[in-house]
Amino acid sequence: MILVNTETIPGKKLEVLGLVRGSTIQSKNIGRDITQSLKTLVGGELKAYTDMMNQARNLATSRMIDEAAALSADAIVNVRYVSAAIMAGAAEIMAYGTAVKFCE
């Protein structure tokens, strides 16, 4: 599956199949939260949170790809990511784009 954040794919004519999306909601682990809170005292990257968000983006992307595959899509164009706080300690990551099929 080809994923691009542009409206077109050079050299390809596209048939739009529709919007596809994937999402996940991640919550903080209390142990991770405590250790990362201590890290804020000295500064630097909060690696545990970076890893958590990378995993969440990968899962959301995978779910978006599965939805596109169910439509027999060849690619997803205009791929975008958005995150939102759902409640204290939990965030949603959503991946979305337009599923397309290559025309001859």
MOPAC internal coordinates of N, CA, C and O (Angstrom, degrees):
PM7 1SCF
backbone

  N    0.0000 0     0.00 0     0.00 0    0    0    0
  C    1.4523 1     0.00 0     0.00 0    1    0    0
  C    1.5310 1   107.95 1     0.00 0    2    1    0
  O    1.2310 1   121.09 1   -52.32 1    3    2    1
  N    1.3121 1   115.53 1   127.68 1    3    2    1
  C    1.4592 1   120.89 1   177.07 1    5    3    2
  C    1.5255 1   108.39 1   -89.63 1    6    5    3
  O    1.2310 1   120.68 1   -48.76 1    7    6    5
  N    1.3315 1   116.31 1   131.24 1    7    6    5
  C    1.4615 1   122.18 1   176.76 1    9    7    6
  C    1.5162 1   108.37 1  -119.79 1   10    9    7
  O    1.2310 1   120.26 1   -53.18 1   11   10    9
  N    1.3393 1   117.10 1   126.82 1   11   10    9
  C    1.4577 1   121.14 1   176.93 1   13   11   10
  C    1.5266 1   109.39 1  -137.09 1   14   13   11
  O    1.2310 1   121.32 1   -24.42 1   15   14   13
  N    1.3268 1   115.09 1   155.58 1   15   14   13
  C    1.4649 1   118.30 1   177.95 1   17   15   14
  C    1.5303 1   111.12 1  -102.16 1   18   17   15
  O    1.2310 1   120.85 1  -160.89 1   19   18   17
  N    1.3256 1   115.97 1    19.11 1   19   18   17
  C    1.4618 1   122.46 1   177.10 1   21   19   18
  C    1.5246 1   109.14 1  -108.78 1   22   21   19
  O    1.2310 1   120.74 1   -11.80 1   23   22   21
  N    1.3353 1   116.20 1   168.20 1   23   22   21
  C    1.4669 1   120.44 1  -179.45 1   25   23   22
  C    1.5224 1   113.08 1   -80.47 1   26   25   23
  O    1.2310 1   120.54 1   161.51 1   27   26   25
  N    1.3225 1   116.58 1   -18.49 1   27   26   25
  C    1.4597 1   120.76 1  -176.56 1   29   27   26
  C    1.5233 1   109.84 1  -132.71 1   30   29   27
  O    1.2310 1   121.89 1   -12.70 1   31   30   29
  N    1.3244 1   113.99 1   167.30 1   31   30   29
  C    1.4670 1   121.67 1   172.13 1   33   31   30
  C    1.5227 1   105.29 1  -122.96 1   34   33   31
  O    1.2310 1   119.98 1   -62.37 1   35   34   33
  N    1.3264 1   117.65 1   117.63 1   35   34   33
  C    1.4629 1   120.45 1  -176.14 1   37   35   34
  C    1.5354 1   112.12 1   -51.05 1   38   37   35
  O    1.2310 1   121.13 1   -47.98 1   39   38   37
  N    1.3322 1   115.45 1   132.02 1   39   38   37
  C    1.4540 1   121.76 1   177.24 1   41   39   38
  C    1.5231 1   114.67 1    81.20 1   42   41   39
  O    1.2310 1   119.80 1  -176.18 1   43   42   41
  N    1.3297 1   117.99 1     3.82 1   43   42   41
  C    1.4702 1   120.66 1  -178.37 1   45   43   42
  C    1.5243 1   110.07 1  -122.18 1   46   45   43
  O    1.2310 1   120.98 1   -42.74 1   47   46   45
  N    1.3319 1   115.73 1   137.26 1   47   46   45
  C    1.4626 1   121.05 1   169.53 1   49   47   46
  C    1.5214 1   105.94 1   -94.65 1   50   49   47
  O    1.2310 1   121.15 1   -43.48 1   51   50   49
  N    1.3307 1   115.41 1   136.52 1   51   50   49
  C    1.4575 1   119.86 1  -171.48 1   53   51   50
  C    1.5222 1   112.57 1  -117.80 1   54   53   51
  O    1.2310 1   121.07 1   -40.55 1   55   54   53
  N    1.3151 1   115.57 1   139.45 1   55   54   53
  C    1.4601 1   122.99 1   170.59 1   57   55   54
  C    1.5275 1   106.47 1  -107.50 1   58   57   55
  O    1.2310 1   120.50 1   -58.01 1   59   58   57
  N    1.3177 1   116.64 1   121.99 1   59   58   57
  C    1.4616 1   121.16 1  -178.41 1   61   59   58
  C    1.5236 1   109.83 1   -75.76 1   62   61   59
  O    1.2310 1   121.22 1   -50.97 1   63   62   61
  N    1.3382 1   115.27 1   129.03 1   63   62   61
  C    1.4629 1   121.06 1   177.92 1   65   63   62
  C    1.5291 1   111.46 1  -101.19 1   66   65   63
  O    1.2310 1   120.36 1   151.02 1   67   66   65
  N    1.3216 1   116.92 1   -28.98 1   67   66   65
  C    1.4586 1   119.72 1   177.71 1   69   67   66
  C    1.5169 1   112.93 1   139.24 1   70   69   67
  O    1.2310 1   122.13 1    -4.11 1   71   70   69
  N    1.3193 1   113.52 1   175.89 1   71   70   69
  C    1.4585 1   121.96 1  -179.92 1   73   71   70
  C    1.5249 1   110.47 1   -71.39 1   74   73   71
  O    1.2310 1   120.93 1   -43.45 1   75   74   73
  N    1.3241 1   115.83 1   136.55 1   75   74   73
  C    1.4672 1   121.06 1   173.02 1   77   75   74
  C    1.5178 1   108.11 1  -128.87 1   78   77   75
  O    1.2310 1   121.03 1   -30.29 1   79   78   77
  N    1.3054 1   115.63 1   149.71 1   79   78   77
  C    1.4572 1   119.46 1  -178.46 1   81   79   78
  C    1.5174 1   110.06 1  -151.41 1   82   81   79
  O    1.2310 1   122.25 1   -19.34 1   83   82   81
  N    1.3103 1   113.29 1   160.66 1   83   82   81
  C    1.4533 1   121.52 1   174.50 1   85   83   82
  C    1.5055 1   107.56 1  -148.28 1   86   85   83
  O    1.2310 1   120.58 1   -34.91 1   87   86   85
  N    1.3160 1   116.49 1   145.09 1   87   86   85
  C    1.4601 1   118.47 1  -179.45 1   89   87   86
  C    1.5177 1   110.74 1  -148.02 1   90   89   87
  O    1.2310 1   121.74 1   -15.45 1   91   90   89
  N    1.3055 1   114.28 1   164.55 1   91   90   89
  C    1.4577 1   122.21 1   174.05 1   93   91   90
  C    1.5204 1   107.63 1  -152.72 1   94   93   91
  O    1.2310 1   121.07 1   -26.76 1   95   94   93
  N    1.3002 1   115.56 1   153.24 1   95   94   93
  C    1.4583 1   121.04 1   174.94 1   97   95   94
  C    1.5235 1   106.93 1  -116.50 1   98   97   95
  O    1.2310 1   121.10 1   -55.71 1   99   98   97
  N    1.3073 1   115.50 1   124.29 1   99   98   97
  C    1.4599 1   122.14 1  -179.19 1  101   99   98
  C    1.5215 1   109.39 1  -110.92 1  102  101   99
  O    1.2310 1   121.14 1   -39.32 1  103  102  101
  N    1.3169 1   115.43 1   140.68 1  103  102  101
  C    1.4651 1   119.19 1   174.94 1  105  103  102
  C    1.5194 1   108.83 1  -117.97 1  106  105  103
  O    1.2310 1   121.45 1   -23.38 1  107  106  105
  N    1.3146 1   114.84 1   156.62 1  107  106  105
  C    1.4573 1   120.22 1   179.85 1  109  107  106
  C    1.5220 1   110.01 1   -77.71 1  110  109  107
  O    1.2310 1   121.21 1   -34.87 1  111  110  109
  N    1.3057 1   115.28 1   145.13 1  111  110  109
  C    1.4611 1   123.32 1   174.25 1  113  111  110
  C    1.5210 1   106.85 1   -86.73 1  114  113  111
  O    1.2310 1   119.66 1   -48.23 1  115  114  113
  N    1.3286 1   118.25 1   131.77 1  115  114  113
  C    1.4667 1   121.20 1  -175.23 1  117  115  114
  C    1.5339 1   111.89 1   -58.50 1  118  117  115
  O    1.2310 1   119.99 1   140.70 1  119  118  117
  N    1.3192 1   117.63 1   -39.30 1  119  118  117
  C    1.4696 1   120.49 1   177.31 1  121  119  118
  C    1.5159 1   111.26 1   -65.27 1  122  121  119
  O    1.2310 1   121.02 1   136.32 1  123  122  121
  N    1.3176 1   115.66 1   -43.68 1  123  122  121
  C    1.4659 1   121.12 1   178.44 1  125  123  122
  C    1.5240 1   109.36 1   -64.57 1  126  125  123
  O    1.2310 1   120.56 1   140.10 1  127  126  125
  N    1.3196 1   116.54 1   -39.90 1  127  126  125
  C    1.4601 1   121.09 1  -178.48 1  129  127  126
  C    1.5308 1   111.09 1   -62.59 1  130  129  127
  O    1.2310 1   120.37 1   138.27 1  131  130  129
  N    1.3091 1   116.90 1   -41.73 1  131  130  129
  C    1.4697 1   120.72 1   179.76 1  133  131  130
  C    1.5239 1   110.74 1   -65.13 1  134  133  131
  O    1.2310 1   120.34 1   132.04 1  135  134  133
  N    1.3290 1   116.96 1   -47.96 1  135  134  133
  C    1.4710 1   119.57 1  -178.65 1  137  135  134
  C    1.5212 1   111.48 1   -65.63 1  138  137  135
  O    1.2310 1   120.14 1   143.12 1  139  138  137
  N    1.3275 1   117.33 1   -36.88 1  139  138  137
  C    1.4618 1   119.99 1   179.87 1  141  139  138
  C    1.5277 1   110.82 1   -72.41 1  142  141  139
  O    1.2310 1   120.01 1   148.44 1  143  142  141
  N    1.3285 1   117.58 1   -31.56 1  143  142  141
  C    1.4668 1   120.69 1   175.75 1  145  143  142
  C    1.5205 1   110.34 1   -63.15 1  146  145  143
  O    1.2310 1   120.54 1   140.95 1  147  146  145
  N    1.3276 1   116.58 1   -39.05 1  147  146  145
  C    1.4660 1   120.26 1   177.42 1  149  147  146
  C    1.5251 1   110.66 1   -65.09 1  150  149  147
  O    1.2310 1   120.42 1   145.07 1  151  150  149
  N    1.3216 1   116.81 1   -34.93 1  151  150  149
  C    1.4626 1   121.67 1   179.87 1  153  151  150
  C    1.5245 1   111.02 1   -62.80 1  154  153  151
  O    1.2310 1   120.13 1   149.98 1  155  154  153
  N    1.3313 1   117.35 1   -30.02 1  155  154  153
  C    1.4665 1   119.48 1  -179.17 1  157  155  154
  C    1.5225 1   111.83 1   -66.32 1  158  157  155
  O    1.2310 1   120.10 1   162.07 1  159  158  157
  N    1.3158 1   117.41 1   -17.93 1  159  158  157
  C    1.4678 1   120.57 1   178.22 1  161  159  158
  C    1.5223 1   112.15 1   -68.82 1  162  161  159
  O    1.2310 1   120.74 1   145.72 1  163  162  161
  N    1.3353 1   116.19 1   -34.28 1  163  162  161
  C    1.4664 1   120.18 1  -177.88 1  165  163  162
  C    1.5236 1   112.83 1  -105.37 1  166  165  163
  O    1.2310 1   120.29 1   168.61 1  167  166  165
  N    1.3104 1   117.04 1   -11.39 1  167  166  165
  C    1.4601 1   121.35 1   179.14 1  169  167  166
  C    1.5195 1   112.46 1    84.83 1  170  169  167
  O    1.2310 1   121.15 1    -6.41 1  171  170  169
  N    1.3001 1   115.40 1   173.59 1  171  170  169
  C    1.4621 1   121.77 1  -179.83 1  173  171  170
  C    1.5190 1   111.98 1   108.39 1  174  173  171
  O    1.2310 1   121.58 1    -0.86 1  175  174  173
  N    1.3082 1   114.58 1   179.14 1  175  174  173
  C    1.4614 1   121.41 1  -178.31 1  177  175  174
  C    1.5188 1   111.05 1   -69.21 1  178  177  175
  O    1.2310 1   120.97 1   -41.44 1  179  178  177
  N    1.3071 1   115.75 1   138.56 1  179  178  177
  C    1.4668 1   121.63 1   173.67 1  181  179  178
  C    1.5300 1   107.02 1   -91.18 1  182  181  179
  O    1.2310 1   121.32 1   -98.92 1  183  182  181
  N    1.3285 1   115.08 1    81.08 1  183  182  181
  C    1.4679 1   122.41 1  -170.55 1  185  183  182
  C    1.5192 1   112.68 1   -55.97 1  186  185  183
  O    1.2310 1   119.77 1   139.07 1  187  186  185
  N    1.3408 1   118.04 1   -40.93 1  187  186  185
  C    1.4651 1   120.11 1  -179.13 1  189  187  186
  C    1.5269 1   110.67 1   -61.57 1  190  189  187
  O    1.2310 1   120.13 1   141.70 1  191  190  189
  N    1.3323 1   117.36 1   -38.30 1  191  190  189
  C    1.4645 1   120.35 1   178.44 1  193  191  190
  C    1.5291 1   111.11 1   -73.48 1  194  193  191
  O    1.2310 1   120.43 1   142.62 1  195  194  193
  N    1.3148 1   116.78 1   -37.38 1  195  194  193
  C    1.4625 1   119.99 1   175.97 1  197  195  194
  C    1.5227 1   109.82 1   -59.78 1  198  197  195
  O    1.2310 1   120.49 1   134.05 1  199  198  197
  N    1.3308 1   116.66 1   -45.95 1  199  198  197
  C    1.4722 1   120.85 1   178.25 1  201  199  198
  C    1.5219 1   111.25 1   -61.45 1  202  201  199
  O    1.2310 1   120.43 1   137.39 1  203  202  201
  N    1.3443 1   116.78 1   -42.61 1  203  202  201
  C    1.4588 1   121.05 1  -179.98 1  205  203  202
  C    1.5288 1   110.46 1   -61.72 1  206  205  203
  O    1.2310 1   120.27 1   136.28 1  207  206  205
  N    1.3298 1   117.08 1   -43.72 1  207  206  205
  C    1.4626 1   120.22 1  -178.93 1  209  207  206
  C    1.5289 1   111.27 1   -69.58 1  210  209  207
  O    1.2310 1   119.84 1   143.76 1  211  210  209
  N    1.3301 1   117.92 1   -36.24 1  211  210  209
  C    1.4635 1   120.66 1   176.06 1  213  211  210
  C    1.5238 1   110.66 1   -63.06 1  214  213  211
  O    1.2310 1   120.30 1   136.83 1  215  214  213
  N    1.3183 1   117.03 1   -43.17 1  215  214  213
  C    1.4702 1   120.79 1   177.04 1  217  215  214
  C    1.5217 1   110.67 1   -62.33 1  218  217  215
  O    1.2310 1   120.42 1   138.06 1  219  218  217
  N    1.3259 1   116.80 1   -41.94 1  219  218  217
  C    1.4637 1   120.79 1   179.56 1  221  219  218
  C    1.5306 1   110.91 1   -63.80 1  222  221  219
  O    1.2310 1   119.84 1   136.43 1  223  222  221
  N    1.3441 1   117.90 1   -43.57 1  223  222  221
  C    1.4679 1   120.76 1   178.17 1  225  223  222
  C    1.5187 1   110.78 1   -63.07 1  226  225  223
  O    1.2310 1   120.49 1   138.13 1  227  226  225
  N    1.3351 1   116.68 1   -41.87 1  227  226  225
  C    1.4681 1   119.94 1   179.10 1  229  227  226
  C    1.5274 1   111.21 1   -62.42 1  230  229  227
  O    1.2310 1   120.17 1   138.09 1  231  230  229
  N    1.3227 1   117.27 1   -41.91 1  231  230  229
  C    1.4672 1   120.82 1   179.41 1  233  231  230
  C    1.5248 1   110.52 1   -66.48 1  234  233  231
  O    1.2310 1   119.82 1   135.75 1  235  234  233
  N    1.3273 1   117.95 1   -44.25 1  235  234  233
  C    1.4640 1   121.21 1   178.46 1  237  235  234
  C    1.5323 1   110.43 1   -61.83 1  238  237  235
  O    1.2310 1   120.36 1   137.99 1  239  238  237
  N    1.3312 1   116.92 1   -42.01 1  239  238  237
  C    1.4646 1   121.20 1   178.35 1  241  239  238
  C    1.5208 1   110.76 1   -62.94 1  242  241  239
  O    1.2310 1   120.30 1   135.74 1  243  242  241
  N    1.3112 1   117.04 1   -44.26 1  243  242  241
  C    1.4608 1   121.68 1   179.24 1  245  243  242
  C    1.5293 1   111.26 1   -60.41 1  246  245  243
  O    1.2310 1   120.40 1   138.52 1  247  246  245
  N    1.3069 1   116.83 1   -41.48 1  247  246  245
  C    1.4773 1   120.63 1   178.93 1  249  247  246
  C    1.5240 1   111.19 1   -67.50 1  250  249  247
  O    1.2310 1   120.23 1   143.43 1  251  250  249
  N    1.3458 1   117.17 1   -36.57 1  251  250  249
  C    1.4596 1   120.85 1   176.42 1  253  251  250
  C    1.5302 1   109.96 1   -64.71 1  254  253  251
  O    1.2310 1   120.51 1   136.26 1  255  254  253
  N    1.3326 1   116.63 1   -43.74 1  255  254  253
  C    1.4631 1   121.17 1   178.69 1  257  255  254
  C    1.5270 1   110.59 1   -62.15 1  258  257  255
  O    1.2310 1   120.05 1   138.35 1  259  258  257
  N    1.3277 1   117.52 1   -41.65 1  259  258  257
  C    1.4690 1   120.78 1   178.01 1  261  259  258
  C    1.5256 1   111.24 1   -59.85 1  262  261  259
  O    1.2310 1   120.35 1   139.19 1  263  262  261
  N    1.3311 1   116.94 1   -40.81 1  263  262  261
  C    1.4617 1   120.92 1   178.95 1  265  263  262
  C    1.5289 1   110.45 1   -65.11 1  266  265  263
  O    1.2310 1   120.57 1   139.66 1  267  266  265
  N    1.3349 1   116.51 1   -40.34 1  267  266  265
  C    1.4653 1   120.46 1   178.32 1  269  267  266
  C    1.5278 1   110.97 1   -67.71 1  270  269  267
  O    1.2310 1   120.27 1   140.54 1  271  270  269
  N    1.3206 1   117.08 1   -39.46 1  271  270  269
  C    1.4666 1   120.87 1   179.02 1  273  271  270
  C    1.5256 1   110.76 1   -62.78 1  274  273  271
  O    1.2310 1   120.42 1   144.80 1  275  274  273
  N    1.3252 1   116.80 1   -35.20 1  275  274  273
  C    1.4657 1   120.72 1   178.47 1  277  275  274
  C    1.5298 1   111.14 1   -64.92 1  278  277  275
  O    1.2310 1   120.24 1   157.24 1  279  278  277
  N    1.3317 1   117.15 1   -22.76 1  279  278  277
  C    1.4714 1   122.03 1   176.20 1  281  279  278
  C    1.5273 1   111.77 1   -92.59 1  282  281  279
  O    1.2310 1   120.25 1  -176.42 1  283  282  281
  N    1.3341 1   117.13 1     3.58 1  283  282  281
  C    1.4673 1   123.85 1  -176.07 1  285  283  282
  C    1.5272 1   111.87 1    62.64 1  286  285  283
  O    1.2310 1   120.75 1  -144.03 1  287  286  285
  N    1.3236 1   116.17 1    35.97 1  287  286  285
  C    1.4666 1   121.13 1   179.47 1  289  287  286
  C    1.5213 1   110.72 1   -74.26 1  290  289  287
  O    1.2310 1   121.43 1   -28.72 1  291  290  289
  N    1.3329 1   114.88 1   151.28 1  291  290  289
  C    1.4569 1   121.36 1   174.57 1  293  291  290
  C    1.5270 1   111.15 1   -96.03 1  294  293  291
  O    1.2310 1   120.96 1   156.84 1  295  294  293
  N    1.3397 1   115.77 1   -23.16 1  295  294  293
  C    1.4616 1   120.04 1  -175.67 1  297  295  294
  C    1.5238 1   109.66 1  -158.75 1  298  297  295
  O    1.2310 1   121.88 1   -12.06 1  299  298  297
  N    1.3320 1   114.01 1   167.94 1  299  298  297
  C    1.4589 1   121.21 1   172.01 1  301  299  298
  C    1.5241 1   106.49 1  -127.76 1  302  301  299
  O    1.2310 1   120.81 1   -56.33 1  303  302  301
  N    1.3294 1   116.05 1   123.67 1  303  302  301
  C    1.4597 1   121.33 1   179.07 1  305  303  302
  C    1.5315 1   109.30 1  -106.87 1  306  305  303
  O    1.2310 1   121.21 1   -15.22 1  307  306  305
  N    1.3215 1   115.30 1   164.78 1  307  306  305
  C    1.4727 1   121.47 1  -179.48 1  309  307  306
  C    1.5260 1   112.24 1    56.29 1  310  309  307
  O    1.2310 1   120.29 1  -139.26 1  311  310  309
  N    1.3233 1   117.05 1    40.74 1  311  310  309
  C    1.4626 1   120.43 1  -179.66 1  313  311  310
  C    1.5245 1   109.50 1   -68.04 1  314  313  311
  O    1.2310 1   121.55 1   -47.66 1  315  314  313
  N    1.3206 1   114.65 1   132.34 1  315  314  313
  C    1.4672 1   121.44 1   179.93 1  317  315  314
  C    1.5235 1   109.21 1  -136.89 1  318  317  315
  O    1.2310 1   121.23 1   -23.91 1  319  318  317
  N    1.3157 1   115.25 1   156.09 1  319  318  317
  C    1.4670 1   122.45 1   176.33 1  321  319  318
  C    1.5204 1   108.80 1  -125.54 1  322  321  319
  O    1.2310 1   120.72 1   -35.60 1  323  322  321
  N    1.3020 1   116.23 1   144.40 1  323  322  321
  C    1.4566 1   121.58 1   176.88 1  325  323  322
  C    1.5289 1   107.80 1  -143.53 1  326  325  323
  O    1.2310 1   120.98 1   -32.82 1  327  326  325
  N    1.3076 1   115.74 1   147.18 1  327  326  325
  C    1.4601 1   119.55 1   175.68 1  329  327  326
  C    1.5200 1   108.60 1  -129.75 1  330  329  327
  O    1.2310 1   121.43 1   -26.99 1  331  330  329
  N    1.3191 1   114.87 1   153.01 1  331  330  329
  C    1.4591 1   120.20 1   179.60 1  333  331  330
  C    1.5161 1   108.94 1  -150.63 1  334  333  331
  O    1.2310 1   121.09 1   -36.39 1  335  334  333
  N    1.3289 1   115.52 1   143.61 1  335  334  333
  C    1.4582 1   120.41 1   174.36 1  337  335  334
  C    1.5241 1   107.85 1   -74.44 1  338  337  335
  O    1.2310 1   120.54 1   -50.04 1  339  338  337
  N    1.3158 1   116.58 1   129.96 1  339  338  337
  C    1.4568 1   121.76 1   179.97 1  341  339  338
  C    1.5280 1   109.69 1   -95.42 1  342  341  339
  O    1.2310 1   121.49 1   136.96 1  343  342  341
  N    1.3131 1   114.75 1   -43.04 1  343  342  341
  C    1.4590 1   123.11 1   177.62 1  345  343  342
  C    1.5147 1   106.73 1  -159.86 1  346  345  343
  O    1.2310 1   119.80 1    -5.79 1  347  346  345
  N    1.3012 1   117.99 1   174.21 1  347  346  345
  C    1.4656 1   120.11 1   179.15 1  349  347  346
  C    1.5206 1   109.44 1   -57.66 1  350  349  347
  O    1.2310 1   120.62 1   -58.56 1  351  350  349
  N    1.3190 1   116.41 1   121.44 1  351  350  349
  C    1.4575 1   120.95 1   176.88 1  353  351  350
  C    1.5166 1   115.44 1    86.34 1  354  353  351
  O    1.2310 1   119.53 1  -173.86 1  355  354  353
  N    1.3448 1   118.50 1     6.14 1  355  354  353
  C    1.4671 1   120.44 1   179.54 1  357  355  354
  C    1.5267 1   109.40 1  -138.25 1  358  357  355
  O    1.2310 1   121.08 1   -39.78 1  359  358  357
  N    1.3258 1   115.54 1   140.22 1  359  358  357
  C    1.4602 1   120.97 1   179.87 1  361  359  358
  C    1.5198 1   110.04 1  -136.73 1  362  361  359
  O    1.2310 1   121.36 1   -33.95 1  363  362  361
  N    1.3296 1   115.00 1   146.05 1  363  362  361
  C    1.4585 1   121.06 1   175.23 1  365  363  362
  C    1.5181 1   108.58 1   -99.52 1  366  365  363
  O    1.2310 1   121.09 1   -41.46 1  367  366  365
  N    1.3134 1   115.52 1   138.54 1  367  366  365
  C    1.4596 1   122.52 1   171.10 1  369  367  366
  C    1.5209 1   106.08 1  -116.04 1  370  369  367
  O    1.2310 1   120.50 1   -51.45 1  371  370  369
  N    1.3317 1   116.64 1   128.55 1  371  370  369
  C    1.4571 1   120.37 1   177.75 1  373  371  370
  C    1.5152 1   109.27 1  -125.27 1  374  373  371
  O    1.2310 1   121.22 1   -44.52 1  375  374  373
  N    1.3215 1   115.27 1   135.48 1  375  374  373
  C    1.4589 1   122.78 1   172.74 1  377  375  374
  C    1.5260 1   106.13 1  -112.34 1  378  377  375
  O    1.2310 1   120.35 1   -44.34 1  379  378  377
  N    1.3413 1   116.94 1   135.66 1  379  378  377
  C    1.4560 1   118.60 1   178.27 1  381  379  378
  C    1.5170 1   110.12 1  -148.55 1  382  381  379
  O    1.2310 1   121.18 1   -21.45 1  383  382  381
  N    1.3113 1   115.34 1   158.55 1  383  382  381
  C    1.4465 1   121.70 1   179.67 1  385  383  382
  C    1.5131 1   110.17 1  -174.45 1  386  385  383
  O    1.2310 1   121.01 1     7.66 1  387  386  385
  N    1.3281 1   115.68 1  -172.34 1  387  386  385
  C    1.4506 1   121.67 1  -179.29 1  389  387  386
  C    1.5247 1   109.40 1  -108.92 1  390  389  387
  O    1.2310 1   121.18 1   -59.38 1  391  390  389
  N    1.3274 1   115.34 1   120.62 1  391  390  389
  C    1.4707 1   120.63 1   177.51 1  393  391  390
  C    1.5270 1   108.64 1   -76.24 1  394  393  391
  O    1.2310 1   120.95 1   -44.42 1  395  394  393
  N    1.3290 1   115.79 1   135.58 1  395  394  393
  C    1.4561 1   120.86 1  -179.19 1  397  395  394
  C    1.5235 1   110.44 1  -135.94 1  398  397  395
  O    1.2310 1   122.00 1   -23.42 1  399  398  397
  N    1.3093 1   113.78 1   156.58 1  399  398  397
  C    1.4649 1   122.00 1   174.91 1  401  399  398
  C    1.5155 1   106.57 1  -117.98 1  402  401  399
  O    1.2310 1   120.09 1   -36.35 1  403  402  401
  N    1.3301 1   117.44 1   143.65 1  403  402  401
  C    1.4587 1   121.46 1   178.23 1  405  403  402
  C    1.5267 1   109.46 1   -77.08 1  406  405  403
  O    1.2310 1   120.54 1   -45.65 1  407  406  405
  N    1.3447 1   116.58 1   134.35 1  407  406  405
  C    1.4521 1   122.51 1   176.62 1  409  407  406
  C    1.5230 1   108.21 1   -94.34 1  410  409  407
  O    1.2310 1   120.89 1   -29.29 1  411  410  409
  N    1.2894 1   115.90 1   150.71 1  411  410  409
  C    1.4774 1   121.01 1   178.52 1  413  411  410
  C    1.4956 1   111.61 1   -74.44 1  414  413  411
  O    1.2310 1   120.10 1   180.00 1  415  414  413

